[in-house]
Amino acid sequence: MRITNRMMTNNMLGNINKNKLNVSRLEEQYSTGKKIQRPSEDPIVTVRALKLRTNLTELEQYYDKNIPDAVSWMDVTEGSLSTINEILRKINTDCIQGASDSLTATDRASIVQNLVEMKNQIYQEGNTNYAGRYVFSGYKTDSPLTFMENVDHLQYDISEKFSGDQIQMISRVTDSYSIREYEEATVELGSPQMENTYRLNLSYDNLEKMTLGGIHYTKPVTGGESEEQPPFTDIQTISAYEPDAYNPQPPPGINFIYETGEIIMHESIYEELRTADNIELSYTKTKFDKGELKPEHYFNCVMKDHNKPEQSEIHYTKEKQEIQYEINYNQKLTINTEGSDAISHKIGRDIDDILKSVDDVIQVEVKITEVKKRLEDKNLTADKILSYEKMLDEFGKELDLKKEVMQTTFGRGITSSNKEQDRVNVAVADLGSRQFRLKLTENRLSSQKVDFKELMSKNEDVDIVDTIINFNAAQMIYNSSLSAASKVVQNSLLDFI
């Protein structure tokens, strides 16, 4: 085969260009530390790099953004629940102290004031927010758990559910009279007596004076299932100041005291309802004080705004409202705790009962002090002295009975605060288990993040030592090809003439 100079020149230029291209490629790897600069250089490395980068981006979204946000939300919630638990512990301590018979009126008034302040603080903790979002309000993160000011333009039609074991037997003192009533009496007044009755305490007081639609209830039947019973529809709406408010007589045997939000029932009604597993009734409330819990977070209800008559009524349905964060591939975690799971109306209502019972005792003590002061008058007749001494004896009996009621009420406060602590502890335990899961996921993602970065480095990055060696070798080969090319075609036709 004849080899011409042109053939040699073309081969020489091709080899030089190939060696130069190899030097350029290795120089780029040396300069950038990456195996390829364009997808066309190695499609397999490119596809693998895209997948790894996508996975790493998702991991960084979970690890650097979603999880820290979830951790912060849950830490804020945990702090608030811990505060509520501590307040409930103090309420329990004060109730134990208040049940003592040796306290003075001033001591009891101080305890009650502390209880009221702590009740308000519990409900205030329900308005805890994280980054402007209320943590106890479920999906309604823009709505606080309680009313932030007094409200009288909103009307709520509330449907509340109970069970038979929530019906309480309460005691009250009857035949309690003032000094003036004793003095003006034309007949002998009765002595104070203890009277027991049965009560279903609604979550709100100061309700609208209205006729309740009825008490609907179900009871377990044979086989363990529940069966709807004929409702009690004949309910008497009555004021707390009427003499028979706490002494309902059948029929109907049920009094609805709208000022206090109490359903008072005769023993026969109680015997029918005490085994009920679901008792439901509806009522209306239009005036709310600052700090009261919003009904939409706790009950099925309908809200109307009297300031906006053109606006349709809003229906709220009580259901589980779990705010979930995606913390890993196809893994979601509930980060919120609903207020209804940790904070109830009951502790506030029980403290209101304590306040009333202590106030009743203080009022009797005031009457006794006044009578004793009058007995110091040296100008009293014998009949007047006898009258005041008898009055003092009656007030003493009344004081003993009302102290007994007060101690019973403090006892309910002890029980209630213990149950509320149990409720909060369950919420804290549930939150803690979710925090533990979140921590495990965070640790796993941290490890996966390192693994993905190593895989990316192996896929994309060059071994810098090998690259330097290969670059020097390629540069030497390129220089050699240049040197060889300079000697290949030195002879020409003139050298043979």
Secondary structure, DSSP 8 states (H G I E B T S, - for coil): ----HHHHHHHHHHHHHHHHHHHHHHHHHHHH-BS-SSGGG-HHHHHHHHHHHHHHHHHHHIIIIIHHHHHHHHHHHHHHHHHHHHHHHHHHHHHHHHT-TT--HHHHHHHHHHHHHHHHHHHHHTT-EETTEETTSTT-TTS-SB-SS-B-SEEEEEEEEE-GGG-EEEEEEES---HHHHHH-SS-----EEEEEEEEE-S--S--------BEEEEE-TTS-EEE---B---EEE-TTSTTTT---TTT-EEEETTTTEEEE-HHHHHHHTT-SEEEEEEEE--B-TT-B-GGGTSEEEEEETT-TTS--EEE-------EEEEETTEEEE----HHHH--SHHHHHHHHHHHHHHHHHHHHHHHHHHHHHHT-TT--HHHHHHHHHHHHHHHHHHHHHHHHHHHHHHHHHHHHHHHHHHHHHHHHHHHHHHHHHHHHHHHHHHHHHHHHHHHHHHHB--HHHHHHHHHHHHHHHHHHHHHHHHHT---GGGG-
